[in-house]
């Protein structure tokens, strides 16, 4: 397998194809990345307990009947304070404005509708944009509260349809995917039928390492670390050597990532390697290096790599 996203056997283009873009928007931790992965049936977007895990728009591609549905998983929409946050939120709204359909995902398990969710509704309303409401985490809420939440949100007047789902378990996701497929405009598919994402495998590998980093350190490490691919080398025995650099802004953060005697970075590498080997179906030699790069969050080149607007 080459440095491309893994995919199943390709199917022929249907006689009457449909194709379109669906933006998944929502407050941080609403479950957008989990929903995208469940929709696609493969991991194309990373998931962690930390808010704002997704930094840039991720394309995931699902085939449903004659329709190709191209999902745009946007960064969580929140009130930005720093340059990186402003760029992430700008990318989210750009993804929504470019899409044929918008799905607003709401964490139904929260005690009340949060300010970020209300702000998204207000902005959709102001732009004259309608959306499909997806109430997520329904397995964690009682039915009467779920129905009351649905009624309160639908009173806003911008939702054309409502779906109650659990992105984690897959409950209700098939119904949502079929509905989206039925509303795609007529036209040729944009991608081959066997393609699941537009992310090159080396970047997805870096994202998986970043996910493991945040899963390990989400209580200790602020969003001051990033992971970048450094090397990808194929061997005759079918294995692959993948080299990654973890950049952080200060020596103190580097020490946290390394851990005592380098044990923490070894543990992060081991969990990432296991997932990469399952994804690539081959042996992976993973090498992680931690380096300090001060002010990397103000480096325009990093923003270009993530398809973010430095001046947002």
HELIX and SHEET records of a PDB file:
HELIX    1   1 UNK A   32  UNK A   40  1                                   9    
HELIX    2   2 UNK A   83  UNK A   98  1                                  16    
HELIX    3   3 UNK A  115  UNK A  126  1                                  12    
HELIX    4   4 UNK A  138  UNK A  140  5                                   3    
HELIX    5   5 UNK A  143  UNK A  154  1                                  12    
HELIX    6   6 UNK A  173  UNK A  182  1                                  10    
HELIX    7   7 UNK A  201  UNK A  217  1                                  17    
HELIX    8   8 UNK A  251  UNK A  258  1                                   8    
HELIX    9   9 UNK A  260  UNK A  262  5                                   3    
HELIX   10  10 UNK A  263  UNK A  280  1                                  18    
HELIX   11  11 UNK A  296  UNK A  298  5                                   3    
HELIX   12  12 UNK A  300  UNK A  305  1                                   6    
SHEET    1   A 6 UNK A  58  UNK A  64  0                                        
SHEET    2   A 6 UNK A  67  UNK A  73 -1                                        
SHEET    3   A 6 UNK A  18  UNK A  26  1                                        
SHEET    4   A 6 UNK A 101  UNK A 107  1                                        
SHEET    5   A 6 UNK A 131  UNK A 136  1                                        
SHEET    6   A 6 UNK A 159  UNK A 164  1                                        
SHEET    1   B 3 UNK A 225  UNK A 234  0                                        
SHEET    2   B 3 UNK A 240  UNK A 248 -1                                        
SHEET    3   B 3 UNK A 284  UNK A 292  1                                        
END                                                                             
